[in-house]
Amino acid sequence: MPIVDFEIVVPDGEALATDLAQRLADAAGDVLGTESRRTWVRLRTLDETHYAENDGQEPGVRPVFVTVLRAVRPGPDDLQTEAARLTERVAAVTGRPVENVHVLYLPDGAGRIAFGGRLVQRPTDTG
C-alpha cells in the first residue's frame, strides 16, 4: 500500500523522461519490498523559480523531494537502511546527486487511510 510522492525541481522548459514515473515506481517497489502493483507513485515537477534555499543555493542544484506513506513504517534501523537505499535508487533513476534527494516518511497510514472505502488496519500480532 505504500504511496510515494516525488517532486522534482526542474529548470524552465526541461522535460522529464516519459517513463520516469514507472521507473521510480519500480525502484520504490523494489526497495520497499512490495508485490506487483502495490506501490503507487505520483510524480510532480516544481519549476526551479519556485524553489529556494535560505541565503541562496549553489547554481544547478535541483533536488528531488520524496514523501513516503506506508501502512506501518519499519523500525529505526530498518528505516535508516531503507531510506539510504531509496535515496540511492532515486538518485540513479533521476540522474541527481544523492545529496540532493530528500526523503520524508509520513506517520503510519494504518487507521488513517482508506482505499475504496476500506480503512487500512494495522497488522495484528499473532505471535
Secondary structure by P-SEA (a helix, b strand, c coil): cbbbbbbbbbccccccccaaaaaaaaaaaaaaccccccbbbbbbbbccccccccccccccbbbbbbbbbccccccaaaaaaaaaaaaaaaaaaaccccccbbbbbcccccccccccccccccccccc
